[in-house]
């Protein structure tokens, strides 16, 4: 009788379990995403958080992204790559150049006057990550998205209307390559992450910076400087490379169905979306400067041609540096330009 009752109870329990919804057994995953920008900035507010919401929706709530903005998990922006690699955070978003020299192939997209269109450039960047960079310089990480921002603009306390006006300017630059460009153009570059710009301007450590329009509202830049120099013609003065990366072990440990959802919403889809959003928010940032009565300077193509010629040594040096590392720098430039042209069609 005892044995029969035990069997009945086991069978009844099994039947009860099979009656529960399948989602009761589905594994849920919470992923911590750490990045350096304030929560009001374009990337966290209009890219990363909507992307996380999309993952939650498609997974029926099984994927949850916890957002940690403004380095709230500690460390410096230059630590973000290692934080993802080491599992301090599950995902991190950062400017690649904040860790100078670590990702040399990626620098090809930061060379002067390389970018023509941020969306096409981002798709080209992602393709090179997917086919080459992931297994080389990003081998310790899983890259989920790779993109660039819109055209870089020079923002200064004193106006820059021609190449000669760069002389004597102390300008913040975001990366090694861009700082080399600023130096070649006559300025004194100071490397620092974006959150440090307001204090550096207020204290006179720098008297200008290069950043795209879209991020200027998050640091109230148009209140700190009154001159903004834009470049005419098809190419931008510069852009910076940005990545969303994930801890490899965490990625590999995801349930297969959740990993499929993450993959479908990452890669070229995320890269193009991020670039499109950043470009779209250039105009609202610029409009703030216009409304404030700031001086918007637009260099014509003849003047821009002088800047291109002056910046050529930066490209030559980069190719030579890559060659010393056993990397064909000229081939990377040719490939990047070819892909950007193809993605622009």
C-alpha positions in Angstrom: 0.0 0.0 0.0 2.8 2.4 0.9 4.6 1.6 -2.3 1.4 2.1 -4.3 0.7 5.4 -2.7 4.3 6.5 -3.4 3.9 5.6 -7.1 0.6 7.4 -7.3 2.2 10.6 -5.8 5.1 10.5 -8.2 2.8 10.1 -11.2 0.5 12.9 -9.9 3.4 15.2 -9.4 4.7 14.5 -12.9 1.3 15.2 -14.3 1.1 18.4 -12.4 4.5 19.5 -13.7 3.6 18.8 -17.3 0.6 21.0 -16.9 2.7 24.0 -16.0 3.6 26.4 -18.8 6.9 25.7 -20.6 8.2 29.1 -19.6 8.3 28.0 -16.0 11.3 25.9 -16.9 12.9 28.5 -19.3 16.1 29.9 -18.0 16.2 33.6 -17.4 19.4 35.7 -17.9 20.3 39.0 -16.5 23.2 40.8 -18.2 25.0 43.8 -16.7 25.9 46.5 -19.3 28.5 49.0 -18.2 29.5 52.2 -20.1 31.0 55.6 -19.6 28.3 58.1 -20.8 25.6 59.7 -18.7 22.2 58.2 -19.0 20.8 61.2 -20.9 23.4 60.8 -23.7 22.2 59.5 -27.1 23.9 56.1 -27.0 22.5 54.8 -23.7 19.1 56.6 -24.0 18.3 56.0 -27.6 20.4 53.0 -28.6 21.4 50.7 -25.7 18.2 50.9 -23.7 15.8 50.4 -26.7 18.1 47.5 -27.8 17.8 45.9 -24.4 14.0 46.4 -24.4 13.9 44.7 -27.7 15.8 41.7 -26.4 13.4 41.5 -23.4 10.4 41.6 -25.7 11.6 39.0 -28.1 12.7 36.6 -25.3 9.4 36.9 -23.4 11.2 38.7 -20.6 13.9 36.0 -20.3 16.7 38.4 -21.3 17.1 41.3 -19.0 19.7 44.0 -19.5 20.7 46.0 -16.4 22.2 49.3 -17.4 25.1 50.8 -15.5 25.8 54.3 -16.9 28.6 56.8 -16.2 31.1 54.2 -15.0 28.8 53.4 -12.0 30.4 50.0 -11.6 33.7 51.7 -11.0 36.9 52.1 -12.9 37.8 54.4 -15.8 36.6 54.4 -19.4 40.0 52.9 -20.4 39.1 49.8 -18.2 35.9 48.9 -20.0 37.4 46.4 -22.5 39.1 44.5 -19.7 36.0 44.7 -17.5 34.1 42.8 -20.2 36.9 40.4 -20.8 37.3 39.7 -17.0 33.6 39.5 -16.2 33.4 42.6 -14.1 30.5 43.4 -16.4 28.8 41.1 -18.8 28.8 43.7 -21.6 30.5 47.0 -22.0 30.2 49.9 -24.6 33.2 52.0 -25.2 35.3 54.0 -27.7 37.9 51.6 -28.9 40.6 54.2 -28.9 40.3 54.7 -25.1 42.6 51.7 -24.9 45.3 53.0 -27.3 47.5 50.5 -29.2 45.4 47.5 -28.3 43.2 47.3 -31.4 45.4 48.6 -34.2 43.4 47.2 -37.2 40.3 49.1 -36.0 42.2 52.4 -36.2 41.9 52.3 -40.0 38.4 53.8 -39.6 39.7 56.7 -37.5 42.2 57.9 -40.1 41.6 61.5 -41.3 38.9 61.9 -44.0 38.2 58.2 -44.1 34.5 58.4 -43.3 32.0 59.5 -45.9 28.8 58.2 -44.3 28.5 57.0 -40.8 26.0 54.2 -41.6 28.0 52.9 -44.5 31.2 53.2 -42.5 29.7 51.3 -39.6 28.5 48.5 -41.9 32.0 48.3 -43.4 33.5 48.3 -39.9 31.2 45.5 -38.7 32.0 43.4 -41.8 35.7 43.7 -41.1 35.1 42.8 -37.4 33.1 39.8 -38.4 35.5 38.5 -41.0 38.9 39.5 -39.5 39.1 41.6 -36.4 37.0 39.3 -34.1 39.6 36.5 -34.5 42.5 38.8 -34.2 42.4 41.9 -31.9 39.0 41.0 -30.3 39.7 37.4 -29.7 39.3 37.7 -26.0 35.8 39.3 -26.4 32.6 38.7 -28.2 31.8 41.8 -30.3 28.0 42.4 -30.5 28.1 45.7 -32.4 30.7 48.0 -34.0 29.9 51.5 -35.3 31.1 55.0 -35.8 29.6 58.4 -35.0 28.7 61.2 -37.3 31.1 63.8 -38.7 33.6 65.1 -36.2 33.4 68.8 -35.5 36.0 71.1 -33.9 34.5 73.1 -30.9 36.7 75.9 -29.6 36.7 79.0 -27.5 38.4 81.0 -30.3 37.2 80.5 -33.9 38.9 78.1 -36.3 38.2 79.5 -39.8 41.4 78.2 -41.6 44.1 75.6 -41.1 46.5 78.2 -39.6 44.0 78.9 -36.7 44.8 75.4 -35.3 48.3 76.6 -34.2 48.4 77.2 -30.5 45.1 75.5 -29.8 45.1 72.9 -27.0 42.4 70.4 -28.1 41.1 67.3 -26.5 41.1 64.3 -28.8 39.5 60.9 -28.1 42.1 58.5 -29.5 45.7 58.0 -30.5 45.2 58.4 -34.2 43.0 61.5 -33.8 45.4 63.1 -31.5 48.2 62.5 -34.0 46.0 64.2 -36.6 45.4 67.2 -34.3 49.1 67.5 -33.7 49.9 67.3 -37.5 47.3 70.1 -38.1 49.1 72.4 -35.7 47.3 71.9 -32.4 48.5 70.5 -29.1 46.4 67.4 -28.4 45.3 66.3 -25.0 43.9 62.8 -24.8 41.0 62.3 -22.4 37.6 60.5 -22.4 34.5 62.5 -23.1 33.2 62.9 -19.5 36.4 64.8 -18.6 35.8 67.6 -21.2 33.6 70.1 -19.2 36.0 70.3 -16.2 39.1 70.5 -18.5 37.5 73.4 -20.4 36.4 75.1 -17.2 39.9 74.9 -15.8 41.6 76.0 -19.0 43.4 72.7 -19.4 42.1 72.7 -23.0 40.5 75.4 -25.1 38.6 73.2 -27.4 37.6 69.6 -28.3 36.6 67.5 -31.2 33.4 65.5 -30.9 30.3 65.0 -33.0 27.2 67.3 -32.5 25.0 64.5 -31.1 26.9 64.2 -27.8 27.3 67.9 -27.1 24.0 68.3 -25.2 25.0 65.6 -22.6 28.0 67.7 -21.5 26.4 71.2 -22.2 29.3 72.0 -24.5 27.6 74.9 -26.3 27.6 76.8 -23.0 31.4 76.2 -22.6 32.6 77.1 -26.1 31.0 79.4 -28.7 32.7 78.4 -32.0 32.1 75.2 -34.0 33.9 74.3 -37.2 32.3 72.0 -39.7 33.9 70.5 -42.9 32.4 70.7 -46.3 32.8 67.9 -48.9 32.0 64.2 -48.9 34.5 63.2 -46.2 34.4 63.9 -42.5 37.5 65.3 -40.7 37.4 62.2 -38.5 35.2 59.7 -36.7 35.8 57.4 -33.7 35.1 53.7 -33.5 32.7 52.4 -30.9 32.0 48.8 -29.8 29.6 46.9 -27.7 31.4 43.8 -26.4 30.5 40.8 -24.2 32.3 38.5 -21.9 33.0 35.4 -24.0 32.2 32.8 -21.3 28.9 34.6 -20.5 28.0 34.6 -24.2 28.9 30.9 -24.7 26.9 30.0 -21.6 23.6 31.5 -22.9 20.8 29.0 -23.6 20.8 28.3 -27.4 17.5 30.0 -28.0 18.5 33.2 -26.1 21.8 33.3 -27.9 20.0 33.1 -31.2 17.8 36.1 -30.2 20.9 38.0 -29.1 22.7 37.2 -32.4 19.7 38.3 -34.5 19.6 41.7 -32.8 23.3 42.3 -32.9 25.9 42.4 -35.6 25.2 44.5 -38.7 21.6 45.2 -37.5 22.8 46.8 -34.2 25.8 48.5 -35.9 23.6 50.2 -38.5 20.9 51.1 -36.0 23.5 52.7 -33.7 25.1 54.7 -36.5 21.7 55.9 -37.8 20.6 57.0 -34.4 23.8 58.9 -33.6 23.7 60.6 -37.0 20.0 61.6 -36.5 20.9 63.2 -33.2 23.6 65.4 -34.7 20.9 67.9 -35.8 19.3 68.4 -32.4 22.7 69.0 -30.9 23.6 71.5 -33.6 20.2 73.2 -33.2 21.1 74.0 -29.6 24.3 75.8 -30.7 22.3 77.7 -33.3 19.6 78.7 -30.8 22.3 79.9 -28.4 23.7 82.2 -31.1 27.0 80.4 -31.3 29.3 80.8 -34.3 28.9 77.9 -36.7 31.8 77.9 -39.2 31.6 75.9 -42.4 34.9 75.3 -44.3 34.5 75.1 -48.0 36.0 72.3 -50.1 39.0 74.4 -51.2 39.9 75.0 -47.5 39.2 71.4 -46.6 41.6 70.3 -49.4 44.4 72.1 -47.5 43.5 70.1 -44.3 43.6 66.8 -46.2 47.0 67.6 -47.6 48.2 68.6 -44.1 46.8 65.4 -42.6 48.4 63.0 -45.1 51.5 62.3 -42.9 49.2 60.9 -40.3 48.1 58.2 -42.7 51.6 57.5 -43.9 52.8 57.1 -40.3 50.0 54.8 -39.5 50.7 52.5 -42.5 54.4 52.4 -41.5 53.4 51.5 -37.9 51.1 48.7 -39.1 53.8 47.3 -41.4 56.2 47.1 -38.4 53.6 45.0 -36.6 53.2 42.7 -39.5 49.9 44.2 -40.5 49.3 45.4 -44.1 48.1 48.9 -43.3 47.7 49.9 -47.0 45.5 46.8 -47.6 43.3 47.7 -44.6 42.8 51.2 -46.0 42.0 49.9 -49.4 39.6 47.4 -48.0 37.9 49.9 -45.7 37.4 52.4 -48.5 36.1 49.7 -50.9 33.5 48.5 -48.3 32.4 52.0 -47.4 31.8 52.7 -51.1 29.9 49.4 -51.5 27.7 50.0 -48.4 27.0 53.6 -49.6 25.2 52.3 -52.7 
